[in-house]
Amino acid sequence: MNIIEAVHIKTASVREKADVVVVGSGAGGAVMAYELAAAGKKVVLLEAGPYVPSTAFNENYADMFDRLFVDKARQTNVDGDLNILQGSCVGGSTVVNATVALRVPDWILEQWHEEFGVEGMGPAELGPKFDLVEKRLWIHANQPHEINQNSQLMKRGCEALGWSVRPTPRNIKNCALAGYCMAGCRYDRKQSMLVTYVPWAIEKGARVYADARVEEIRMEGGRATGVGAVIRDPRTGRMKATLVVEADAVVLAAGAVQTPLLLLKNGVANSSGQVGLNFSCHPSLNIIGVFEAVVKGWEGALQGVLCDEFAPDDKGGVLFQGACPDAFLLNGFSVPGIGSECVPLARRADHMTNMVQLNHDANVGRVYLEDGMKKIEYRVSPEDRERMRKGFKAGARIWFAAGAKEVVLPTIIPTVLRSEKDLDLVDDMPMEPGDLSMLSYHPQGSCRMGADPAKTVVNSWGQCHDVPNLVVADASIFPTSVLVNTQLPVYVAATHFADLMNQEPERYFG
Ligand SMILES: Cc1cc2nc3c(=O)[nH]c(=O)nc-3n(C[C@H](O)[C@H](O)[C@H](O)COP(=O)(O)OP(=O)(O)OC[C@H]3O[C@@H](n4cnc5c(N)ncnc54)[C@H](O)[C@@H]3O)c2cc1C
């Protein structure tokens, strides 16, 4: 692919001129770059992470964490009980995501309109955009052969309880059933940005740089005039060159952690004081079933079925997704305990099943800089802790109904339930900061969108209230948690903002 990497740079400073410069090549940035380039705009797309072609993916999580993830997959909150996963490579988090592709529930889009004054993004307006992206990215509900033993058991448990369960929709074309989506799909079946919108944008004339971290948002007279970046050799970290892109509009799509940090660092677009606040992340918890028979829950497609029985807010705001990573990840991320305590359970990894409990959460977090260092403050709100508790009980019931002999909950001090009678233990389970082992795949909300410039950072056109030609098009704009996995919501928000930029240029390029 025609991507400009550090290795190609021969001068100490590089300059580019564009109509639009896009920062970040993940779900938001890649879509913006393609849609704008396809409409004839001169686009430069800058990505901080390296270009790693699919042929270099080796299904070894340790290697792939090092090469494809932010902070080698060790980004955490300040308390250290939440591992916040993000991709950092051409294609961003879409390269390492688990391919679940769900629409934002209508009631959430309606809430954005009613509570935050968001215009033009209701179910009727976004419906055709969801249709378009779903078609382009081959999003379809899993076929029977894509539902592995792990998810078959989860389905059996849900059906025994009479709970709603269905094949998971995924953005994948002819899944190879390898199960290593989160280490990058070496078979190119996952329709990530690396193999779709980024090459499509290049085909339409966009210039794409890897290894180029934007540090500066250049401003003049209240408008953005471009960005300044540093290009580093990804192997040594050594600076290779500086890069300045002059542009008529700047699109930030660096993800819900880096986009607010860029704004804060540059002192831009924060008259509301809201930049970096309202961070939510769908704190996720793994619930393990332990079966007498060997299950090898990781064989086959990673994501099989989902249970949405408790998805509505008034029923808990919890989604369960059948997904069991390989024994390395299962033991590393899910099996509780410390040191030798883990060993007896870890030895039984091939008898285990796993489901992810995804929680709709309040916007209680904050992303900020302290002495120039990134900090992410996030503590589950008391209400959300109770939602989680209910979720643990429901998740455990699914595994027991499927025949599990034990259910292991994601607490630091191991909590093992041996039958439904033990469900009461969940009521007294400690759930203070530091008691749970949580993961976030879905950081969002840190530059929220809305009509009121005093309470929100961007308007319904994606423009920063303070700077009309500075657009945010990533997961940081969501005014509330979207409940569902975030990729499809980001693709559609970016498609929508790009359409607006193409249809109403005077609003942005003034
Ligand atoms: C392990 C994992 C599993 C997931 N599973 C799912 C799933 O199954 N389904 C789903 O819907 N979602 C999933 N997600 C989440 C989904 O992929 C993200 O919500 C989505 O990609 C977010 O899009 P984004 O544009 O906000 O950010 P990203 O896709 O993260 O892209 C941001 C990009 O910006 C780059 N960047 C950051 N700072 C700078 C800078 N200063 N200069 C230049 N570039 C910069 C980053 O390196 C990154 O490549 C998963 C995520 C992870 C990490």
The ligand as an ORCA input file, in Angstrom:
! r2SCAN-3c Opt
* xyz 0 1
  C      -9.047     -4.906     21.634
  C     -10.233     -4.132     21.122
  C     -11.405     -4.813     20.794
  C     -12.505     -4.091     20.323
  N     -13.608     -4.775     19.889
  C     -14.613     -4.103     19.307
  C     -15.693     -4.792     18.704
  O     -15.732     -6.022     18.674
  N     -16.677     -4.066     18.143
  C     -16.663     -2.703     18.155
  O     -17.627     -2.091     17.673
  N     -15.659     -2.018     18.696
  C     -14.607     -2.679     19.238
  N     -13.538     -1.992     19.708
  C     -13.588     -0.533     19.695
  C     -13.490      0.138     18.328
  O     -12.494     -0.445     17.542
  C     -13.234      1.612     18.592
  O     -14.330      2.138     19.291
  C     -13.056      2.467     17.361
  O     -12.027      1.982     16.545
  C     -12.746      3.886     17.825
  O     -12.515      4.705     16.727
  P     -11.712      6.054     16.892
  O     -11.611      6.656     15.560
  O     -12.310      6.827     18.004
  O     -10.260      5.631     17.437
  P      -9.225      4.549     16.955
  O      -9.835      3.570     16.030
  O      -8.576      4.040     18.184
  O      -8.172      5.390     16.104
  C      -7.402      6.427     16.647
  C      -6.074      6.473     15.889
  O      -5.466      7.741     16.128
  C      -4.077      7.559     16.266
  N      -3.527      8.690     17.026
  C      -3.643      8.946     18.348
  N      -3.011     10.088     18.661
  C      -2.499     10.573     17.506
  C      -1.742     11.731     17.196
  N      -1.418     12.637     18.123
  N      -1.339     11.923     15.905
  C      -1.691     11.010     14.932
  N      -2.406      9.895     15.191
  C      -2.817      9.693     16.459
  C      -3.975      6.242     17.010
  O      -2.662      5.683     16.890
  C      -5.071      5.430     16.365
  O      -4.583      4.690     15.271
  C     -12.429     -2.676     20.205
  C     -11.256     -2.003     20.550
  C     -10.158     -2.719     20.997
  C      -8.903     -1.982     21.343
*
